[in-house]
Amino acid sequence: MTQTRILFVCQGNIIRSPLAEHIFRYLAEESDAADRYLTDSAGTSGYHVGESPDARMREVAARHGFQYDGRARQVRVEDFDEFDLLIAMDTANLTSLKRMVRNDADLAKLSTMRTYDPKGGPGDSVPDPYYGGIDGFEITFQIVKRASQGLLDALEQQQE
């Protein structure tokens, strides 16, 4: 069985994309589908390379039973070779990824997270709560969780 390799991408790789990586992984494990997916995350900028995920996001995630860590990294052109899907958290990150595209096959791997959110759409963003209060982190958590479940459901339907 081949794995679907998914890279979640936000700007700095300390809030939205690591959250998506870990929520998706958790949901896949809960559905006995973890062996079908490999997940990672990266940022379009190098601002936070080597840093741990934002403590505020980890605090909100912990309230919902999610514990995770990791180190931020920047997306690279080689990621288009290593991953089947590159999922941007917003249209700005999608635009940054499109600048890295080498061919139509690379372009076909791109989408946005809210494409999979039943309360969102391809042009909608997962909000970046970095400069706001803790309530923004809760909103981001809820959106990422819904979209992650939507993504898993969509991928599992393709497996059938």
C-alpha positions in Angstrom: 0.0 0.0 0.0 1.4 3.4 -0.9 1.1 6.3 1.5 -0.4 9.7 0.6 2.3 12.2 1.7 0.8 15.5 2.8 2.7 18.7 3.6 0.8 21.4 5.4 2.1 24.9 4.8 1.6 28.3 6.6 3.9 31.3 6.8 6.1 30.6 9.7 5.4 26.9 10.5 4.8 27.6 14.2 0.9 27.8 14.4 -1.4 26.6 11.7 0.6 24.1 9.7 2.0 22.1 12.6 -1.4 22.1 14.2 -2.9 20.7 10.9 -0.1 18.1 10.6 -0.8 16.8 14.1 -4.6 17.0 14.1 -4.7 15.2 10.7 -2.3 12.5 12.0 -4.4 12.1 15.2 -7.7 11.8 13.2 -6.0 9.2 10.8 -4.9 7.2 13.8 -8.4 7.3 15.3 -9.8 6.0 12.0 -7.2 3.2 11.8 -5.9 4.9 8.7 -2.5 6.2 10.0 -0.5 3.7 7.9 -2.0 5.3 4.7 -0.6 8.8 5.4 2.6 10.6 6.0 2.4 14.2 7.2 4.8 17.0 7.7 4.6 20.8 7.8 6.6 23.8 6.7 6.5 27.5 6.3 6.8 29.8 3.3 9.1 32.1 5.2 12.3 31.4 7.2 11.3 33.6 10.2 10.9 30.8 12.7 13.2 28.0 11.4 14.2 25.8 14.2 11.7 27.1 16.7 9.0 25.0 18.5 5.3 25.5 17.7 3.7 28.6 19.3 3.0 28.0 23.0 -0.4 29.6 22.8 -1.5 27.2 20.0 -0.1 24.3 21.9 -2.0 25.5 25.0 -5.3 25.6 23.1 -4.6 22.3 21.5 -3.9 20.7 24.9 -7.3 21.8 26.2 -8.7 19.6 23.4 -6.4 16.7 24.2 -3.7 17.3 21.5 -0.1 17.3 22.5 2.6 18.0 19.9 6.0 19.5 19.4 8.5 19.8 16.5 10.7 22.3 14.9 9.8 24.8 12.2 11.3 24.5 8.8 11.0 26.3 5.5 9.3 24.7 2.5 11.8 23.8 -0.3 11.3 23.0 -4.0 12.2 19.4 -3.2 9.0 19.1 -1.2 7.2 18.9 -4.5 9.0 15.6 -5.2 8.6 14.2 -1.7 4.9 15.0 -1.2 1.7 14.2 -3.0 -0.3 17.2 -1.6 0.9 20.6 -0.4 -1.9 22.2 1.5 -1.7 26.0 2.1 -3.4 27.6 5.1 -4.3 30.7 3.1 -4.2 32.2 -0.4 -1.0 34.2 0.4 0.8 30.9 1.2 -0.7 29.3 -1.9 0.7 32.2 -4.0 4.1 31.6 -2.4 3.9 27.9 -3.3 2.8 28.7 -6.8 6.0 30.7 -7.3 8.0 27.5 -6.6 6.1 25.3 -9.1 8.2 23.8 -11.8 5.5 22.2 -13.9 1.8 21.2 -14.1 2.4 18.2 -11.9 3.6 20.4 -9.1 0.7 22.8 -9.6 -1.8 19.9 -9.4 -0.5 19.0 -5.9 -1.6 22.4 -4.4 -4.7 23.3 -2.5 -5.9 25.3 0.4 -6.9 23.9 3.8 -10.4 25.5 3.8 -11.2 23.6 0.6 -11.8 20.6 2.9 -13.8 22.6 5.5 -17.5 22.1 5.3 -17.9 25.7 6.5 -15.3 27.2 4.1 -14.1 27.1 0.6 -10.9 27.2 -1.5 -10.6 31.0 -1.3 -11.1 31.1 2.5 -8.2 31.3 4.9 -7.3 29.6 8.1 -6.8 32.8 10.1 -3.4 33.4 11.6 -3.9 34.3 15.3 -0.3 35.3 15.9 -1.0 39.0 16.8 -4.3 38.5 18.5 -5.6 37.0 21.8 -6.2 33.4 22.8 -9.7 33.4 21.3 -8.2 33.6 17.9 -6.2 30.5 18.6 -9.4 28.7 19.5 -11.1 29.7 16.3 -8.0 28.6 14.3 -8.1 25.3 16.2 -11.8 24.6 15.3 -11.3 25.5 11.7 -8.2 23.3 11.3 -9.9 20.4 13.1 -13.0 20.6 10.8 -10.8 20.9 7.6 -8.5 18.1 8.7 -11.5 15.8 9.2 -12.9 16.9 5.8 -9.5 16.2 4.2 -9.3 12.7 5.8 -12.9 12.0 4.7 -12.1 13.1 1.1 -8.9 11.0 0.9 -10.6 7.9 2.4 -13.4 8.1 -0.2 -10.8 8.1 -2.9 -9.3 4.9 -1.4 -12.6 3.1 -1.8 
